Amino acid sequence: MAYPQLTDKPGALATAAAIREGRRSVAQTVDAAIVRIEQLDSSVDALAVPDFERAYETAKAMDTAGPGRDQPLFGVPMTIKESFDVAGLPTTFGHAAYRDTLAPRDALLVRRLKAAGAVIIGKTNVPVDLTDWQSFNPVYGRTSNPHDPARSPGGSSGGSAAAVASGMVACDYGTDIGGSVRVPAHFCGVWGHKTSHGLISKRGHDHPAMSRAKGFIAAHDSPLSIAGPLARNAADLAVLTEIGADVPLRRHAKPLKDCRLLAITQLHGAPVDASVMEPTEAALATLARAGIAIDRASDLLPDTAQQYRHYLKMMNIVMARGAPAPDGKRASATDWFDLLDAQAAAIAQWDALFETYDFVLAPPAPVLAVPHSDKAVFRGTITINGVEEPGGNALAWAGIATFPNLPATVLPIGSGTYLGSTLPCGMQVIGPRLADLDCIAAAEAIGNILHR
């Protein structure tokens, strides 16, 4: 099944191979990426903060020094989400008040990417406070979906996905608490990976109101929220995940034909539009014809409606850092410990499910790329099968993997027509905690069947 692709530019590992083989220099590669951005970004606005001069100087120095032993991304130009600190560049989270406040040092993930040979050429756009499935703010404007400029690229890593999908760069790194890597990948027709919670450090990814406070030192990663890569193929996702990981990851390498899969296409209170359901069902049918065992229901599946309620409450507390909700009520310590108990129970239930199933397949979102709006998706409605549904209910599809801290890889599976526009459609492949490389490998195997 074909899906819309906007570029034939090589991925990250292919680019690094061309440099190592002497077919191009790092400086030439970085310069070509800068030219592409200058040509393409006027209609997309994916790049929030360019860093071209330093990137080119870094590239020339790398050509002189040559690649190191452990540099799989040697010479690869890439971008990173605006919310990660890059020394000497602003981190605003979309707030104008911080546009001239520069980060004093690189985030830990940025240091790891640079150590692996990547050249950071800029930072990509986000919604204010990273709280929307769109990417616009008063500092850097609005990012458009490169498949349809009237549509959102997703959020909050929307600039990341748009830059990768359009061919400006081969890869990027975003974050995800409410689908913020998976939904942009789905909306833009690229690959994205929500990592297992805690696998990749987010040190240096702090709201500027906190990180610029005197004496502030981030001592922990936020509950639920993760850092995860976006790319145009599975191999690049895997190496980006390994580069960022705090601990070595294992590959079990079980062939897809020997796996047992569970497909979830219905959640209580979270209907799926036909534009997503049709390519999803077509993909499942293709996999079944290829001999892949897929169940469509299981008593092992946790109570997803109850899990969604707990997830939403926990996420709202995390995003507000415990501040009162709009109704004026503040969560108590008892409320928080109750949520931790509920999360532990959900983790145990998913562990039990994965004793029978290898992976769970599900839509990343109930719709394809939504039209631009000045109102956040979660504060309005979205059109699903001709009916206006509460936008917040769409988060149920992200929460499936987020609340129990599971990894999930999104791959493009085809296209659908949503509100008159033909757009990419993705699928998420969810697996056991820390089985990140297995999720990516399963998604790659699924893609090989669907797109051959």
C-alpha positions as CSV (number, residue, x, y, z in Angstrom):
1,M,0.0,0.0,0.0
2,A,1.5,3.3,-1.1
3,Y,1.8,6.3,1.2
4,P,2.6,9.8,0.2
5,Q,6.3,10.7,0.3
6,L,7.7,14.1,-0.4
7,T,11.4,13.5,-0.7
8,D,13.9,11.0,-2.0
9,K,16.7,12.3,0.1
10,P,18.8,9.7,2.0
11,G,18.2,8.9,5.6
12,A,20.7,9.5,8.4
13,L,22.7,6.2,8.2
14,A,22.8,6.4,4.4
15,T,24.1,10.0,4.7
16,A,26.8,9.0,7.2
17,A,27.8,6.1,4.9
18,A,28.2,8.5,1.9
19,I,30.5,10.7,4.0
20,R,32.6,7.8,5.3
21,E,33.0,6.5,1.8
22,G,34.2,9.9,0.6
23,R,31.3,10.5,-1.8
24,R,30.7,13.9,0.0
25,S,32.2,15.9,2.7
26,V,30.5,16.9,6.0
27,A,30.7,20.6,4.8
28,Q,29.0,19.7,1.5
29,T,26.3,17.7,3.3
30,V,25.5,20.4,5.9
31,D,25.5,23.1,3.2
32,A,23.1,21.1,1.1
33,A,20.7,20.8,4.1
34,I,20.9,24.5,4.7
35,V,20.0,25.2,1.1
36,R,17.1,22.8,1.3
37,I,15.8,24.5,4.4
38,E,16.1,27.9,2.7
39,Q,14.2,26.6,-0.3
40,L,11.4,24.7,1.5
41,D,10.9,26.3,4.9
42,S,9.2,29.5,3.7
43,S,6.0,27.5,3.1
44,V,6.4,25.1,6.1
45,D,8.0,27.1,8.9
46,A,9.4,24.1,10.6
47,L,12.7,25.6,11.7
48,A,12.3,27.9,14.7
49,V,15.9,28.6,15.5
50,P,18.5,28.2,12.7
51,D,22.2,27.7,13.7
52,F,23.7,27.6,10.3
53,E,27.0,29.4,10.8
54,R,28.1,27.3,13.8
55,A,26.9,24.1,12.0
56,Y,29.0,24.9,8.9
57,E,32.1,25.7,11.1
58,T,31.6,22.5,12.9
59,A,31.3,20.6,9.6
60,K,34.6,22.0,8.3
61,A,36.3,21.0,11.5
62,M,34.9,17.5,11.3
63,D,36.2,17.1,7.7
64,T,39.7,17.9,9.0
65,A,39.5,15.6,12.0
66,G,37.7,12.7,10.3
67,P,35.2,10.2,12.0
68,G,35.7,8.7,15.4
69,R,35.2,5.1,16.4
70,D,31.7,5.3,17.8
71,Q,30.1,7.9,15.5
72,P,27.3,6.3,13.5
73,L,25.9,9.7,12.6
74,F,29.2,11.2,11.6
75,G,28.5,14.4,9.6
76,V,24.7,14.0,9.6
77,P,22.9,17.4,9.7
78,M,19.8,17.2,11.9
79,T,17.5,19.4,13.9
80,I,16.0,19.0,17.4
81,K,12.8,20.2,19.1
82,E,12.9,23.8,20.3
83,S,12.3,22.7,23.9
84,F,15.7,21.0,24.2
85,D,18.6,23.3,25.3
86,V,21.3,23.9,22.8
87,A,24.1,26.1,24.1
88,G,23.9,29.6,22.8
89,L,20.3,29.3,21.4
90,P,17.0,30.3,23.0
91,T,14.7,27.8,24.6
92,T,11.3,29.5,24.8
93,F,8.6,26.7,24.8
94,G,6.8,29.3,22.6
95,H,6.9,32.2,25.0
96,A,8.0,35.6,23.7
97,A,9.4,36.5,27.1
98,Y,12.3,34.0,26.7
99,R,13.2,34.6,23.1
100,D,16.4,36.4,24.1
101,T,17.4,34.2,27.0
102,L,20.1,31.7,25.7
103,A,20.7,28.3,27.1
104,P,24.1,28.1,28.8
105,R,24.8,24.4,27.9
106,D,23.5,21.6,25.8
107,A,20.9,19.2,27.0
108,L,22.3,15.7,27.7
109,L,20.6,14.3,24.7
110,V,22.1,17.0,22.5
111,R,25.6,16.1,23.9
112,R,25.0,12.4,23.1
113,L,23.9,13.2,19.5
114,K,26.9,15.4,18.9
115,A,29.2,12.8,20.4
116,A,27.7,10.3,17.8
117,G,28.7,12.7,15.0
118,A,25.5,14.6,14.4
119,V,25.6,18.2,13.4
120,I,22.7,20.2,15.0
121,I,21.8,22.8,12.4
122,G,18.8,24.3,14.2
123,K,15.7,23.8,16.5
124,T,12.2,23.0,15.3
125,N,8.9,24.6,16.1
126,V,6.5,23.8,18.9
127,P,3.1,24.9,20.4
128,V,3.1,27.1,23.5
129,D,4.0,25.0,26.5
130,L,4.0,21.9,24.2
131,T,0.3,21.4,24.8
132,D,-1.3,21.0,21.4
133,W,-1.5,18.8,18.3
134,Q,-0.6,21.9,16.3
135,S,2.7,23.8,16.3
136,F,2.2,27.6,16.5
137,N,3.3,30.3,18.9
138,P,3.8,34.1,19.1
139,V,7.6,33.7,18.8
140,Y,8.1,31.6,15.7
141,G,4.7,31.5,14.0
142,R,2.8,28.5,12.7
143,T,4.2,25.3,11.2
144,S,2.2,23.8,8.3
145,N,2.0,20.2,7.2
146,P,4.2,19.7,4.1
147,H,1.5,17.5,2.6
148,D,-1.1,20.2,2.8
149,P,-0.3,23.8,4.0
150,A,-3.8,24.2,5.4
151,R,-3.3,21.3,7.8
152,S,-1.4,20.9,11.1
153,P,1.8,18.8,11.1
154,G,0.8,17.7,14.6
155,G,2.3,18.6,18.0
156,S,4.0,19.2,20.1
157,S,6.9,17.9,17.9
158,G,5.2,19.2,14.8
159,G,8.2,21.2,13.5
160,S,10.3,18.1,13.9
161,A,8.0,15.9,11.8
162,A,7.5,18.5,9.1
163,A,11.3,19.0,8.8
164,V,11.8,15.3,8.3
165,A,8.8,14.7,6.0
166,S,9.7,17.6,3.7
167,G,13.4,16.4,3.3
168,M,15.0,19.3,5.1
169,V,16.8,16.9,7.4
170,A,17.0,13.1,7.8
171,C,16.0,13.0,11.5
172,D,15.0,15.0,14.6
173,Y,14.3,14.3,18.2
174,G,11.1,15.3,19.9
175,T,9.2,14.6,23.1
176,D,5.9,12.8,23.8
177,I,3.4,12.8,26.7
178,G,0.2,13.0,24.8
179,G,1.2,11.6,21.4
180,S,3.7,14.5,20.7
181,V,6.1,12.3,18.7
182,R,3.5,9.7,17.4
183,V,0.8,12.1,16.2
184,P,3.2,14.3,14.1
185,A,4.7,11.1,12.6
186,H,1.2,10.0,11.8
187,F,0.1,13.4,10.4
188,C,3.3,13.8,8.3
189,G,3.8,10.3,7.0
190,V,7.2,9.6,8.8
191,W,8.5,7.2,11.4
192,G,8.4,8.1,15.0
193,H,9.2,6.2,18.2
194,K,7.9,6.8,21.7
195,T,10.5,5.4,23.9
196,S,10.0,3.5,27.2
197,H,9.6,6.0,30.0
198,G,13.0,6.8,31.6
199,L,15.1,5.3,28.8
200,I,16.4,8.6,27.4
201,S,17.3,11.4,29.8
202,K,15.5,14.7,29.4
203,R,18.1,16.6,31.4
204,G,18.2,20.0,29.7
205,H,14.6,19.9,28.7
206,D,13.0,22.2,31.2
207,H,10.5,25.0,31.0
208,P,12.4,28.3,30.8
209,A,10.4,29.7,33.7
210,M,12.0,27.0,35.8
211,S,15.4,26.5,34.2
212,R,16.3,30.2,34.3
213,A,15.4,30.5,38.0
214,K,18.4,31.1,40.2
215,G,19.7,27.9,41.6
216,F,17.4,25.6,39.6
217,I,18.8,22.1,39.0
218,A,16.5,19.5,37.3
219,A,16.8,16.4,39.5
220,H,14.3,14.1,37.7
221,D,12.5,13.4,34.4
222,S,8.8,14.2,34.3
223,P,6.4,11.3,34.9
224,L,4.9,10.0,31.6
225,S,6.9,12.3,29.3
226,I,9.7,10.8,27.1
227,A,12.2,11.9,24.4
228,G,11.9,10.0,21.1
229,P,13.2,10.2,17.6
230,L,11.6,10.9,14.2
231,A,13.1,9.7,10.9
232,R,12.1,8.4,7.5
233,N,13.0,4.7,8.1
234,A,13.3,2.2,10.9
235,A,17.0,1.7,10.9
236,D,17.5,5.4,11.6
237,L,15.0,5.3,14.5
238,A,16.8,2.4,16.0
239,V,20.3,4.0,16.0
240,L,18.9,7.3,17.3
241,T,17.2,5.4,20.1
242,E,20.4,3.6,21.0
243,I,22.4,6.8,21.0
244,G,20.0,8.5,23.4
245,A,19.5,5.5,25.8
246,D,20.8,5.5,29.3
247,V,21.2,1.7,29.3
248,P,22.0,-0.8,26.6
249,L,19.0,-2.2,24.8
250,R,18.5,-5.9,23.8
251,R,17.2,-7.2,20.6
252,H,15.2,-10.4,20.7
253,A,14.9,-10.5,16.9
254,K,11.8,-12.7,16.8
255,P,10.5,-12.9,13.2
256,L,7.2,-11.2,12.7
257,K,5.7,-14.4,11.3
258,D,6.3,-16.1,14.7
259,C,4.7,-13.2,16.6
260,R,1.1,-13.0,17.9
261,L,-0.4,-9.5,17.6
262,L,-3.4,-7.9,19.1
263,A,-5.1,-5.1,17.1
264,I,-7.1,-2.4,19.0
265,T,-9.3,-0.3,16.7
266,Q,-12.1,0.7,19.2
267,L,-11.9,2.5,22.5
268,H,-14.9,3.5,24.5
269,G,-15.6,7.2,24.0
270,A,-12.9,7.7,21.4
271,P,-14.3,6.9,17.9
272,V,-12.0,6.7,14.9
273,D,-12.7,8.5,11.7
274,A,-13.1,6.4,8.5
275,S,-10.0,8.2,7.0
276,V,-8.0,6.3,9.6
277,M,-10.1,3.2,10.0
278,E,-10.0,2.3,6.3
279,P,-6.2,2.3,5.8
280,T,-5.9,0.6,9.2
281,E,-8.2,-2.2,8.3
282,A,-6.6,-2.5,4.9
283,A,-3.2,-2.9,6.6
284,L,-4.5,-5.5,9.0
285,A,-6.0,-7.5,6.1
286,T,-2.7,-7.4,4.2
287,L,-0.8,-8.6,7.3
288,A,-3.4,-11.4,7.8
289,R,-3.0,-12.5,4.1
290,A,0.8,-12.7,4.7
291,G,0.2,-15.2,7.5
292,I,0.6,-12.9,10.5
293,A,-1.5,-13.9,13.5
294,I,-3.7,-11.0,14.6
295,D,-6.4,-11.2,17.3
296,R,-9.0,-8.4,17.3
297,A,-10.0,-8.8,21.0
298,S,-8.7,-10.2,24.3
299,D,-9.8,-10.5,27.8
300,L,-6.2,-9.7,28.8
301,L,-6.6,-6.1,27.6
302,P,-6.8,-3.7,30.6
303,D,-9.9,-1.5,31.2
304,T,-8.9,1.1,28.7
305,A,-11.6,3.6,29.7
306,Q,-10.5,3.5,33.3
307,Q,-6.8,3.7,32.2
308,Y,-7.7,6.8,30.1
309,R,-9.3,8.5,33.1
310,H,-6.2,7.9,35.3
311,Y,-3.9,8.9,32.5
312,L,-5.7,12.2,31.8
313,K,-5.7,13.1,35.5
314,M,-2.0,12.2,35.9
315,M,-1.0,14.1,32.7
316,N,-2.9,17.2,33.7
317,I,-1.2,17.2,37.1
318,V,2.2,16.7,35.5
319,M,1.7,19.4,32.9
320,A,0.5,21.9,35.5
321,R,3.2,20.9,38.0
322,G,0.4,20.4,40.6
323,A,-1.2,23.8,40.2
324,P,-5.0,24.0,40.6
325,A,-7.1,22.7,37.8
326,P,-9.5,25.0,35.9
327,D,-12.2,24.2,38.5
328,G,-9.9,25.5,41.2
329,K,-9.2,22.1,42.8
330,R,-5.7,21.0,43.5
331,A,-4.6,17.4,43.6
332,S,-3.6,16.2,47.0
333,A,-0.7,13.9,47.8
334,T,-3.2,11.1,48.4
335,D,-4.6,11.7,44.8
336,W,-1.1,11.4,43.4
337,F,-0.3,8.2,45.3
338,D,-3.6,6.8,44.2
339,L,-2.6,7.5,40.6
340,L,0.8,5.8,41.1
341,D,-1.1,2.8,42.4
342,A,-3.4,2.8,39.3
343,Q,-0.3,3.1,37.1
344,A,1.4,0.2,38.8
345,A,-1.7,-1.9,38.3
346,A,-1.9,-1.0,34.6
347,I,1.8,-1.8,34.2
348,A,1.2,-5.3,35.7
349,Q,-1.9,-5.8,33.5
350,W,0.1,-4.9,30.4
351,D,3.0,-7.2,31.5
352,A,0.5,-10.0,31.7
353,L,-0.9,-9.2,28.2
354,F,2.6,-9.3,26.8
355,E,3.1,-12.8,28.1
356,T,0.6,-13.9,25.4
357,Y,1.1,-11.2,22.8
358,D,4.3,-9.9,21.3
359,F,2.9,-6.5,20.1
360,V,-0.3,-4.4,20.1
361,L,-1.3,-2.5,17.0
362,A,-3.5,0.7,17.2
363,P,-4.1,4.0,15.5
364,P,-1.9,6.8,16.8
365,A,-4.9,9.2,16.6
366,P,-8.6,9.0,15.5
367,V,-8.1,11.5,12.6
368,L,-5.6,12.5,10.0
369,A,-4.0,15.9,9.9
370,V,-6.4,18.5,11.3
371,P,-7.0,21.9,9.7
372,H,-5.3,24.8,11.3
373,S,-7.2,26.5,14.1
374,D,-6.4,29.3,16.5
375,K,-7.9,27.1,19.3
376,A,-5.9,24.1,20.7
377,V,-7.2,20.8,19.5
378,F,-7.9,19.7,23.1
379,R,-9.9,22.8,23.9
380,G,-12.3,22.4,20.9
381,T,-13.8,19.7,18.8
382,I,-12.6,17.4,16.0
383,T,-14.7,16.1,13.2
384,I,-15.0,12.3,13.3
385,N,-17.3,10.7,10.7
386,G,-19.2,14.0,10.3
387,V,-19.8,14.5,14.0
388,E,-18.1,17.0,16.2
389,E,-16.4,15.2,19.1
390,P,-14.5,16.6,22.1
391,G,-10.9,17.0,21.1
392,G,-9.6,15.8,24.4
393,N,-11.1,12.3,23.8
394,A,-8.5,11.8,21.0
395,L,-5.8,11.5,23.7
396,A,-7.1,8.1,24.6
397,W,-5.1,6.6,21.7
398,A,-1.9,8.2,22.9
399,G,-2.6,7.1,26.5
400,I,-2.7,3.4,25.7
401,A,1.1,3.3,25.7
402,T,1.9,6.4,27.7
403,F,0.2,5.6,31.0
404,P,1.9,2.1,31.4
405,N,5.3,3.6,30.2
406,L,5.4,1.4,27.1
407,P,7.4,1.9,23.9
408,A,5.5,2.5,20.7
409,T,6.7,2.9,17.1
410,V,4.6,4.7,14.5
411,L,5.1,3.7,10.9
412,P,3.3,5.1,7.8
413,I,0.8,2.5,6.4
414,G,-1.0,4.3,3.7
415,S,-3.3,7.3,3.1
416,G,-6.8,8.4,3.6
417,T,-9.1,11.3,2.8
418,Y,-10.0,13.5,5.7
419,L,-12.2,16.6,5.2
420,G,-11.4,16.7,1.5
421,S,-7.7,16.2,1.7
422,T,-5.7,13.1,1.0
423,L,-3.2,12.7,3.8
424,P,-0.8,10.1,5.3
425,C,-1.9,7.6,7.9
426,G,0.2,5.8,10.5
427,M,-0.1,2.9,12.9
428,Q,1.5,2.5,16.3
429,V,3.2,-0.8,17.3
430,I,3.3,-1.1,21.1
431,G,5.5,-3.5,22.9
432,P,6.7,-4.5,26.4
433,R,8.7,-2.0,28.4
434,L,12.3,-1.6,27.2
435,A,11.6,-3.7,24.1
436,D,12.1,-0.5,22.1
437,L,14.3,-2.1,19.4
438,D,11.9,-5.0,19.0
439,C,9.0,-2.5,18.5
440,I,11.0,-0.7,15.8
441,A,12.0,-4.0,14.2
442,A,8.4,-5.2,14.2
443,A,7.3,-1.9,12.6
444,E,9.9,-2.3,10.0
445,A,8.8,-5.9,9.2
446,I,5.2,-4.7,9.0
447,G,6.2,-1.9,6.7
448,N,8.1,-4.3,4.5
449,I,4.9,-6.4,4.0
450,L,2.7,-3.4,3.4
451,H,4.9,-1.5,1.0
452,R,6.4,-4.2,-1.1
